[in-house]
Amino acid sequence: MQSNLVMFPNAEAAGKSTQTRERTATKYNSAEQQFIELLATEDLDNKLDVEVAKVNEFERVLSMAIRAAYQNGYGDEQAHRFLQRILYRINRLKLFWYDDLRHYTNERSLYLHSCRDQIEAAWQEWELAQIDVAALQQLDVKQALIERASADLDPPLSEDSRYIQEEMTEAGYRHLLAIASFDGLVEGSRLSRILGGTANEVQCTLVRVLLEEYGNGRLSRKHSTFFAQMLTEFGMNTEPEGYFDLVPWEVIACGNHNFLVTERKRHFLRYSGGLTYFEVAGPAAYRNYLAAAQRLGLSEAAMGYWELHIREDERHGRWMLDDVALPLAEQYPNDAWELVLGYDQEKLMGDRAAKAVVRSIREFE
């Protein structure tokens, strides 16, 4: 017999759950602040004994977060956020920010590298578990790349794309710019990390992509300048990382993944496949943002970055497929499947980040 009893939520249990989340968030915030202080410690590796209490507490929370994020299905959101922010604070030392030189005192710290490796090992295992790597190894790589690029060049509109084009408000658009500035104001910097080496056609194509991202050496034409102009139109902060606290962990993870595959040359094929997806699929996303800006009646300066990228990334996508990915597939026949792995992983992480951004915009609105 079916019961007609109506079950109401347990207010006491819900309250305890909220309190637990708040306590956990406080632990993560405190541990991140401790890590920031360690980053600023002069000659950190030789001061670990002095900072032993701070180091031990940070490492305790770090281990707790790794378990919560990567050993529990999809993982705890707060743990993901904490780990990606810590990893990014280490990775960003690989770029020069034209700030106080003392900020780089620990850029080669063995302790920081051990923290990075600990997070990356667990994180990358978790990421790779979401992809059927064995199936990728059986593909006709060149055909797989051509088919994927064709499908991603002009995909059907998703529900989130329609929301951006048709419903997002001007306040939501500003929130979008704030999050996107995390990458938009330093765009192309990670690409520069893999350009060194012997000269060949692939390398030269990658250099061409980088040069266009950097406005062929003219700051006024550099892509980040166009992004800064969009922010300026709304009186927003144009400093890199100015809105770091708004950035979802899924977006930070994309940046950290790029640091990993550009810093380790063994992952060169993965990076090349990932960049192929990024350049091929970029215009479709930018068309959504441009349509939203046009619907809202915004100025040319408030949308110029999207227009520039639609034009240039359509060209970059062809370059990456025809002059980078396909030639590399021929040059490395036994490892060519890694190009598809990089492509699929960039798509998976990019889609996850895009959903997180739209979710953030909806919550903000």
N, C-alpha and C positions, 0 to 999 in steps of 0.2 A: 504494500500500500504506500502510495507516495505521500510524503508529509507535506502539509500546508504551512509548516513553520517557516517563517521568514528569518533568515540569519543576517543580523546587522554586523558591520565591521566592529572588531574589538578595539575600542578607542585606546585602551591601556596598552595593547600590543603595538598599535600603530605609533603611539607616542614613544614607546621604548625603541622602536625601530628608527624613528627620527633622531632620537637622542644618540643612538649608536652611530648613525651616519655622521652626525655633527661632531662627535668625539673623534671619529676616524679622520674626518676632514681636518680637524685641528691638529691631529698627530702628523698628517702629511704636510700641512702648512708649516708646522714647527720644524719638521725634518728638512724641508726645502730651504727654510731660512738658515738652518744650521749648515747646510751644504753651501749656500751662498757665502757664508762666513768662512768656510774652509777654502773655497775658491779664492778668496781674497787674502788668504794667509800667505805671507811671504815665505818662499821655500817650503812649501807644504810637506813634501816628502820627508824632510828632516825635522818637521815639527809635529808629526803624528803622535809621538809619545806625550808631548805637552798638551795636545788637544784630545787625549784619549777618551775622555767622557763624551765629548761631542761626536767623535768618530764612532764610538760604540753605539750611541743612540741612533745616529743616522743609519748605520749598517743594520741595526735591528729593524728599523722601519722599512728600509730598502728590501730586506729579505721578506718581510711581511707583505709588502706590496707585490713583489714578484709572485709569491704564492697566490695572492688574491686575483691578480690579473691574468696569469697564464696557466694556472693549474685548477681553474674553476670554470670550465666551459668558456663562455664569451668573456667572463671576467668582470671584476668590479670596476665601475666607471672611475671612481676616485683613485683607484690604484693605477689604472691606465694613465690618467692625467698626471699623477705624480711622477711616474716613471718616464713618461715622454718629456716632461719638463726638465727633469734631472738630466736625461740623456742629451737634450738639446743644449742645456747650459754647458755641457762638456764639448759637444760638437761645434758649437759656434766659435770656439777658440781657434778653429781651423781657418776662419775668415778674419780679415782685418777690418775693424769697424771705425778706424780713424778717431779713436778715443784715447783715454789715458793708457800709456804704454805699460803701466804697472798691472793693468788688467790681464796681461798675457804672461805674467810671471810663472804660472803653473801650466802653460800650454803643453809641456812635455812631461808632466807629472805622471809617474808610474801608478800612483794611487788613483788618480782620476781615470787613467786607462783601465785599471782593474775594475772600477765601478762601471765604466762604459761596457767593458766586455761581459761583465756579469749580467747587465740588463739586456744587451744585444743577444747573447746566447739564448736566453729564455724567450725573448720577444720574437726572434727570427724563427725559432723552432715552432712557436705558436702560429706565426704567420704562414709558414710553409705547410703546416698541417691542414690549412684550408684550401690547398691546391693539389690536384692529382698530378704530382710530378712524374710518376711512372707513365701516365698517359701522354704527357708532353714529349717524353723521350721517344715515342713511337711515331710522331708526326712527320709529315713532309713539311719541313720548317718553312721553306719559301712560300709554299701554297698557303700554309696556315697564317703567315704574316700578311700576305696579300688579302686573304679573305677577311681577317680581323680588321685591317685598315679600311677596307671598303665598307664594312658594317658600321664602324665607329666614326666615319667621316661625316655622316648625316643621319644619326639615329632617330627613331621616332620619339616624339615628345613624351617624357615621363610626367607623372603627376607633379613632382617637384619642379620640373621645368615649366609646366603650365602655371604653377603657383607664382614662380618668379616673374614670368612674362605678364600674367594677367591680374595678379592680386597683390603682390608685394607693395607696401607703401613706401613713401620717400624715407620715412624713419627706418624701415627695413632695409632700404637700399644703402643708407649710411652705415647700418650695422654690417651689411655685407662688405662694404669697403673697409671697415675697421678690421674685420677678420682677414680679408684678402690682402691687406697691407703687409701682413706677416711675411708673405712670399713676394708680393708685388714690388716692394721697395728694395729688395736685394736680388731680384730675379736674375738668373744666369750665373750667379756666383759659384754655385756648386759645379756647373758644367766646366768651369775653368780648371777644376782640380784634375781632370782626366786628359787634358790636351797635350801634355808633354810626352815626348817619345819620338820614334822614327817617323819620318815624313812619308805619307801615302795619301791616296784619294779620300779614304775615310776620315783621316785626321783633318784634312783640309776642309771637308764638308762640315765637320763639327766646329772648326774655327769660324767658318762663314756664319753658322748659326749663332755662335757666341758674339761675333762682331755686330750682327744685326741687333741682338739683344742689347748690346752696349752702344747702339746708335753710331756704329762705325767710328767710335772714338770721340763723338761729340756729345757732351752731357745734355745738351738741349734736345737731342734725339734719342737718348737712352730711354728704354722702356719704363724704367722706374721713375723717370722724370714725368712721364705722362700719368703714371699712377699718382704721384705726389700732387699733380695739378688737379686730379679729381678730388683728392682730400681737401686741397686748399679751397676749392669751390664751396665746400660746406664748412669751412673754418675748422677742419679737423687736424689732429696731430699728424705731422708728416715725418716724424722721427721713426726710423726703423725700430720695430718691436714695440712701438708706442701703445699698441693694443694687445700685447701678449697675453694678458690675463683673460681676454675674451675668446682666445683661440681654442677651439675644441681639440681634445687630444688627438682625434683622428687626423686633423690637419697637421699638427706638429709631427705625428708619426710619418707622414709623407716626406716631410723635410728630413727627419732623422734617417729614413730609409735611403734617401738620396745621398746623405753624407756617407752612409755605409758603403754603398755600391760605387761611389766615386773615389773613396779613399783606398779601397782594396781592388787592385788591378785585376785580380782573379775574377772579379765580378764585372769586368768590362762589358761582356756580352749582355749580362742582365741589365746593366745601366743603359746600354744602347737600345735594347728592346723597350725598356721603360720610357726612354726619351722619345722613341718613335710613337708610342701610344700618346704621350703627353702632347706632342706637337700635332698629331693627327686629330685627336679628339678635342683639343683646345677650342677651335673656332665654334663648335656646336655649343659649348658652355658659354662662350663670350657672346654669342648671338642671343642667348637668353637674357643676359645682363643688359645688352644693348637695347633689346626690345623693351625691357622694363624701364630703362632710362628714357627712351623715346615716349613711351606711354605716359610717363610722369612729367613730360615736357621739360626735362632738364637741359642745361646748356651743353654746348659741344665739349667744353673743357671737362664737364662732369661725366663724360662718357668716352673721351678720346682714346683712352687706353684700350678699351674693348675694340673699337674700330681698327686701331693699329694692329692688334693681335689677330683679328679675323683675317686681315690681308696678309700679314707676314707668316702666321702660323700655317695657313693653307700651303704656302710655299715650303715652309720648313718641314711640314709633314711629308711632302713629296720627296724632299731631299733625304729625310731620315729613312724612309722606306727604300727608295731606289738607290741611294748613294752610300748608305751606311748599313742598314739591317741586312738587305739582300746580299751585298758583297761580303759582309762578315759571315753570313751563312755558308757561302761558298768557301771562304778561307778557313773556317773552323767546322768542317762537316760533322765531326764527332761530338762537338760541344754546342752546335748551333741551336739545339733545343733550349739553351739558356736564354736565347733572344726571346723566345716565346714565353718563357717563365717570367722574364723581366717585363714583357708587354702585359701579360695577364695579371701579374702582381701589381703593377702600376694602375691598371684599370680597377682591380679589386679595391685597392687602398684609396684610389681617387674617388670611386663611387661611394665608398664608406664615408670619406671626408665630406663629399658634397651633401650627402644626407644629413650629416651632423651640422653643417652650415645652415641648411634650410631649417632644421629643427631649432637651431639657435635663433634664427631670424623670427620664426613663428612664436617662440617663447618671448622674445623681446617685444614683438608687436602686440 
